[in-house]
Amino acid sequence: MGKLGVSDEARERFVALQKAVTGETGTAWIPLSRPSATLDFSTHRQMASDIHNTGAIGPEKEPVTWKEFVWTSDQTIKDCVLHKISWRFYENGLICLEVCGSKDAVGLDGSDLIGHRLELRDDTGFLIGIWAAAFLIVKDTERRSFQTSTEDDHKLLKLHFGKLAEQQTGIAFRI
């Protein structure tokens, strides 16, 4: 993070947040996970997904089904913009997130931690779980994609996978 022009204070705050959420430090992002602590973000935008895709991948005899939730509207949070967010859940427990974001050159901050938090629900509204990830984005960054994935052996997700709601609520945030 030293090469990114991050102040010592911001670096300490980021490391403390990362340790609280993941138990680890030393990278410029918070890995995709079900948070073990509440993320401390005051600047955020909550929106419902606007695209739902589904499909299958893998061998014909044993394909793995996936469901994807996409936000295509720009979500502006101070001097950061999240242009597109895409969450994909596979029935085998693989979860993938892509965030396309930018940060303008006129803000005072040299960098920000931007991310997305998903409250995954089934078609009855039952909360299955909450997943989140964040990425460090530096000043004067035009559209750039950030991607992460994880495997989560979450029993509720496996139990409710076939009944996921077609629209999900997500929170784009800036720390």
Steps between C-alpha positions, in 0.01 A plus 500: 500500500798732541531541123140618475549834681292401801557704817621323816170578673295354214726194486458437875123539472489262205717238673282516813183462293647216296612316814155541659323363193737228381753444777783574253694807389743602230299519177330791322154349518257320727440151362152382420348342809209492736617781732584400856468865605278784388670710235528861620384698199306822520495579130291251307221450249247219523335372181318197366665297225361563152612190309466133593677230298518127549679218325712190537864420431709186494463149364166408347444217748570713810455871422526757779213749507569868568291809573623853441378835632615817323478873574554703180410853615785728609513533877683820598650517847680833549787493246466128419264337252410133485395446139406133514483236772452131427459221756493139377409210730565140394309212658833336594585791735718714273420872521643762262480878512599757238495873573570758229588832661673833456624790714535853368812716525342795683421347841727560798553133582785326318322166524183340631386156593190431290294187510169325487292313757226259395207388713407174328134400546275224375169565322313523834731779624692275740857627555740222399824689565696819454819514292733795442831595342690825450783627281743789530452746215740790448440856387457557125400142423271464202280194457682205647368154583579326828421132546508257788355161579468262789360160584245499779356179639199691632222252578219756466622596152505136393156440650338807338703522175209389280272763652719813482298814428554648154568843648749559782592801715856624490687780671782677317729659759807717544723492807 
